[in-house]
Amino acid sequence: MFTIEHEFDCTVVTLVDDGPAPLQEDVVINAFEECITVEQYDARLDEMRVVTLSMSQLRDLKAALNLPEGSYVLAPTAPTKG
């Protein structure tokens, strides 16, 4: 299950682990104009853990999910008008 919320400065996607136990904590993805943050609560440390990805890293991750094992360099993309 997941939710999508549009905030003033970002879009927030929350992924809820609703599969069989043991369940993982929710994952919150904040999509800003310049970066993406991924947050998950760490019960062992009683704190949120945050990873920040640049838009370039996000592009690479998207490509990596559909490629076989190996080392890759993607060609830069031209900015699009929106």
Protein Blocks (a to p, Z undefined) as FASTA:
>chain_A
ZZddddfkbccdddddfbdcdddddddddddfkbccdddddfklopacdddddfklmmmm
mmmmmcccddddddddddddZZ
